[in-house]
Amino acid sequence: MPVTWLPTIGKQANAGCSAHSAFVYFVTLERTFRSPQREREKEALRPRCVLPCEVMVIIGCAGFPVPATRYFKEFLFVEVQETHLSMPGPGTIRRWRREAPAGFEFSVLGPREIGQEGFRDGTVVETALASLGEVAKELGSTTAVFVSPPEFANNRANKAAVKDFLAKAKAGFEVVVWEAPTTWDPSVAHSLAESAGAIAARDPLSHGIGSGPAGYYRLPGPAGHKSRYEDPAIEKLAELVQAAKHDRATYVFTNVDMFADAKRLRKSAKAS
């Protein structure tokens, strides 16, 4: 069984350890067949910290930028994008679950019609949320991410609608993440999400690191989806990863070069 570095790091908690973060070793299992004995072996080798960990840092991509089988060899997390436009079919879901290594985590991106409806309660939103919940259940996902449309204004009515929606979504998901438009003040978005028991996603390079026990960061590219992060930006991001004081922080690249950029951040954070 090959041992490899995967994109989760743990900050060492014991008194004799360095203040720097140390990457945690994980075992990658080569799947050949499924049997009760094989499943017991996989459970025994499920990825876990080898040292007491204060901070869990997860790095991944928005969707599969490369074939899923290749992606699963590199990362332990993905933010499923298919759920934003239409729900993936049962065959696709079963294949992902079958091919994913032990300990792999899926988050699901909420259907776009939820944002288009202004997060207002109604049949469209209720149906979309129910469909998302069904896919999440099949994937074993406990995290849902909801993105606001760019034109979603920062006003009292919209804030009330978002707060009510996030509270409702919390009934079906352990972790609910909401991304406000870039025109919103990050502190306003954070306070609103926190009041509903949710997490406000943000771009750490544009708005810095947030507070709270959990952080969820989406990286859209320095100049939009079609841009890539240059080395200075990756190095700065690695510094922010080290400085964050969350119990758990997730960094999701959403730009066109996400696969390479996520791997570069992993390498840079490891070397910090």
C-alpha positions as CSV (number, residue, x, y, z in Angstrom):
1,M,0.0,0.0,0.0
2,P,1.6,3.3,-1.1
3,V,1.9,6.0,1.5
4,T,1.5,9.5,0.2
5,W,0.9,13.1,1.2
6,L,-2.7,14.3,0.8
7,P,-4.1,17.8,1.2
8,T,-5.1,17.7,4.9
9,I,-2.7,19.1,7.4
10,G,-2.7,19.1,11.2
11,K,-1.2,21.7,13.5
12,Q,0.6,19.9,16.2
13,A,-0.8,20.3,19.7
14,N,1.6,18.6,22.0
15,A,3.9,20.9,24.0
16,G,7.1,19.7,22.4
17,C,6.1,20.2,18.8
18,S,7.0,23.1,16.5
19,A,4.4,25.9,16.0
20,H,4.5,25.2,12.3
21,S,1.9,22.9,10.7
22,A,2.9,19.4,9.8
23,F,1.3,17.4,7.0
24,V,-0.3,14.2,8.2
25,Y,0.4,10.9,6.5
26,F,-2.5,9.1,5.0
27,V,-2.7,5.7,3.4
28,T,-4.1,5.4,-0.1
29,L,-5.8,2.1,-0.7
30,E,-5.7,0.5,-4.1
31,R,-9.2,-0.9,-4.8
32,T,-9.2,-4.3,-6.4
33,F,-12.4,-5.9,-5.1
34,R,-15.0,-5.4,-2.4
35,S,-15.4,-8.0,0.4
36,P,-16.2,-7.9,4.1
37,Q,-12.6,-8.5,4.9
38,R,-11.5,-5.8,2.5
39,E,-14.0,-3.3,4.0
40,R,-12.7,-4.1,7.5
41,E,-9.1,-3.4,6.3
42,K,-10.1,-0.1,4.8
43,E,-11.9,1.0,7.9
44,A,-8.8,0.2,10.0
45,L,-6.7,2.3,7.6
46,R,-9.2,5.2,7.4
47,P,-7.3,8.5,7.1
48,R,-6.8,10.1,10.5
49,C,-4.2,12.3,12.2
50,V,-1.2,10.6,13.5
51,L,-0.7,13.3,16.1
52,P,-3.2,15.3,18.2
53,C,-4.6,18.0,15.9
54,E,-5.9,21.4,16.7
55,V,-6.5,22.5,13.1
56,M,-7.7,20.4,10.2
57,V,-7.1,22.0,6.8
58,I,-8.7,20.6,3.7
59,I,-7.8,21.6,0.1
60,G,-9.7,20.6,-3.0
61,C,-11.5,21.7,-6.1
62,A,-14.9,22.8,-7.3
63,G,-15.9,19.8,-9.3
64,F,-13.6,17.3,-11.0
65,P,-11.2,19.2,-13.3
66,V,-9.6,15.9,-14.3
67,P,-11.1,12.4,-14.4
68,A,-12.5,11.4,-11.0
69,T,-10.2,8.4,-10.8
70,R,-7.2,10.6,-11.1
71,Y,-8.6,13.3,-8.8
72,F,-9.3,10.7,-6.0
73,K,-5.6,9.9,-6.0
74,E,-4.7,13.5,-5.2
75,F,-7.4,14.9,-2.9
76,L,-9.7,13.8,-0.1
77,F,-12.4,16.5,-0.8
78,V,-14.4,17.9,-3.7
79,E,-17.2,20.4,-3.9
80,V,-19.7,18.8,-6.3
81,Q,-20.7,21.3,-9.0
82,E,-23.2,19.1,-10.9
83,T,-25.9,19.8,-8.3
84,H,-25.8,23.5,-9.2
85,L,-27.3,23.0,-12.6
86,S,-29.0,19.6,-12.4
87,M,-28.8,16.6,-10.1
88,P,-26.3,13.9,-11.1
89,G,-27.8,10.6,-12.0
90,P,-27.8,7.5,-9.7
91,G,-25.1,5.8,-11.8
92,T,-22.8,8.8,-11.4
93,I,-23.3,9.0,-7.7
94,R,-22.7,5.2,-7.2
95,R,-19.5,5.4,-9.3
96,W,-18.2,8.3,-7.2
97,R,-18.9,6.5,-4.0
98,R,-17.3,3.3,-5.4
99,E,-14.1,5.0,-6.7
100,A,-13.5,7.4,-3.8
101,P,-11.0,6.4,-1.2
102,A,-11.9,5.8,2.4
103,G,-12.3,9.1,4.2
104,F,-13.2,11.1,1.1
105,E,-15.6,14.0,1.7
106,F,-18.1,15.5,-0.7
107,S,-19.8,18.9,-0.2
108,V,-22.7,19.8,-2.6
109,L,-23.3,23.1,-4.3
110,G,-26.9,24.2,-4.0
111,P,-29.1,24.5,-7.1
112,R,-28.9,27.9,-8.8
113,E,-32.6,28.4,-8.7
114,I,-32.4,28.9,-4.9
115,G,-30.4,32.0,-5.4
116,Q,-32.4,33.1,-8.4
117,E,-35.5,32.9,-6.2
118,G,-33.8,35.3,-3.7
119,F,-33.7,32.5,-1.1
120,R,-37.4,33.1,-0.6
121,D,-39.5,30.2,0.7
122,G,-41.7,28.6,-1.9
123,T,-42.2,25.5,-4.0
124,V,-39.1,26.1,-6.2
125,V,-36.8,26.5,-3.3
126,E,-38.4,23.6,-1.3
127,T,-38.1,21.2,-4.3
128,A,-34.5,22.2,-5.0
129,L,-33.5,21.8,-1.4
130,A,-35.2,18.4,-1.1
131,S,-33.4,17.2,-4.3
132,L,-30.1,18.4,-3.0
133,G,-30.7,16.6,0.3
134,E,-31.3,13.3,-1.6
135,V,-28.0,13.5,-3.5
136,A,-26.2,14.5,-0.3
137,K,-27.6,11.5,1.5
138,E,-26.4,9.1,-1.3
139,L,-22.9,10.7,-1.3
140,G,-22.7,10.7,2.5
141,S,-22.3,14.5,2.4
142,T,-23.1,16.7,5.4
143,T,-22.1,20.0,3.8
144,A,-24.1,22.2,1.5
145,V,-22.9,25.4,-0.2
146,F,-25.2,28.1,-1.5
147,V,-24.0,30.9,-3.8
148,S,-25.8,34.2,-4.2
149,P,-26.2,35.6,-7.7
150,P,-24.0,38.7,-8.4
151,E,-27.1,41.0,-8.5
152,F,-28.3,40.0,-5.0
153,A,-28.5,43.3,-3.2
154,N,-27.5,44.0,0.4
155,N,-30.8,45.2,1.8
156,R,-33.0,44.3,4.8
157,A,-35.5,42.1,2.9
158,N,-32.7,40.0,1.3
159,K,-30.8,39.6,4.6
160,A,-34.0,38.4,6.3
161,A,-34.7,35.9,3.5
162,V,-31.1,34.6,3.6
163,K,-31.2,34.2,7.4
164,D,-34.5,32.3,7.2
165,F,-33.3,30.1,4.4
166,L,-30.0,29.2,6.1
167,A,-31.8,28.3,9.3
168,K,-34.1,26.0,7.2
169,A,-31.1,24.4,5.4
170,K,-29.4,23.7,8.7
171,A,-32.3,21.3,9.5
172,G,-31.0,19.0,6.7
173,F,-27.2,19.6,6.7
174,E,-24.7,19.5,9.5
175,V,-22.7,22.3,7.8
176,V,-24.3,25.1,5.7
177,V,-22.1,27.5,3.8
178,W,-23.3,30.7,2.1
179,E,-21.4,32.9,-0.3
180,A,-22.5,36.5,-0.6
181,P,-21.9,38.6,-3.7
182,T,-18.5,40.2,-3.8
183,T,-20.2,43.6,-3.4
184,W,-21.2,42.7,0.2
185,D,-19.1,43.7,3.2
186,P,-17.5,40.4,4.4
187,S,-18.2,41.3,8.0
188,V,-21.9,41.7,7.2
189,A,-22.1,38.4,5.5
190,H,-20.2,36.7,8.3
191,S,-22.6,38.1,11.0
192,L,-25.7,37.2,8.9
193,A,-24.5,33.6,8.4
194,E,-23.4,33.2,12.0
195,S,-26.8,34.3,13.2
196,A,-28.3,31.3,11.4
197,G,-25.6,28.8,12.5
198,A,-24.0,28.9,9.0
199,I,-20.6,29.8,7.6
200,A,-19.9,32.7,5.3
201,A,-17.6,31.7,2.5
202,R,-15.0,34.2,1.4
203,D,-11.9,34.7,-0.8
204,P,-9.1,34.8,1.7
205,L,-6.8,36.8,-0.6
206,S,-9.4,39.5,-1.1
207,H,-11.0,39.6,2.3
208,G,-8.6,37.9,4.7
209,I,-9.2,35.0,7.1
210,G,-12.5,34.8,9.0
211,S,-13.2,33.9,12.6
212,G,-15.1,31.1,14.2
213,P,-14.4,27.4,14.7
214,A,-14.8,26.6,11.0
215,G,-13.9,28.4,7.8
216,Y,-14.8,27.8,4.2
217,Y,-12.8,29.6,1.5
218,R,-13.6,29.7,-2.2
219,L,-10.8,30.9,-4.6
220,P,-12.2,32.1,-7.9
221,G,-9.0,33.1,-9.5
222,P,-7.1,36.5,-9.2
223,A,-8.8,37.9,-12.3
224,G,-11.8,35.6,-12.6
225,H,-12.5,32.0,-13.5
226,K,-10.1,31.8,-16.4
227,S,-7.1,33.1,-14.5
228,R,-4.4,31.2,-12.5
229,Y,-2.7,32.1,-9.3
230,E,1.0,33.1,-9.6
231,D,3.6,31.9,-7.1
232,P,3.4,35.0,-4.9
233,A,-0.3,34.6,-4.5
234,I,0.1,30.9,-3.6
235,E,2.8,31.7,-1.1
236,K,0.6,34.4,0.5
237,L,-2.3,31.9,0.6
238,A,0.0,29.4,2.3
239,E,0.8,32.0,5.0
240,L,-2.9,32.6,5.5
241,V,-3.5,28.9,5.9
242,Q,-0.9,28.7,8.6
243,A,-2.2,31.8,10.4
244,A,-5.9,30.7,10.5
245,K,-7.2,29.8,13.9
246,H,-10.1,27.6,12.9
247,D,-10.6,24.1,14.2
248,R,-11.3,23.2,10.6
249,A,-10.8,25.2,7.4
250,T,-11.6,24.2,3.8
251,Y,-10.0,25.8,0.8
252,V,-11.8,25.3,-2.6
253,F,-10.3,26.4,-5.9
254,T,-12.9,27.3,-8.5
255,N,-10.8,28.8,-11.3
256,V,-9.9,27.1,-14.5
257,D,-6.5,26.0,-13.3
258,M,-7.9,24.7,-10.0
259,F,-6.2,21.3,-10.1
260,A,-2.7,22.6,-10.5
261,D,-3.3,25.6,-8.1
262,A,-4.6,23.3,-5.4
263,K,-1.6,21.0,-5.7
264,R,0.7,24.1,-5.6
265,L,-1.0,25.3,-2.4
266,R,-0.6,21.9,-0.8
267,K,3.1,21.9,-1.6
268,S,3.7,25.5,-0.5
269,A,1.7,25.0,2.8
270,K,3.7,21.8,3.5
271,A,7.0,23.7,3.0
272,S,6.0,26.7,5.2
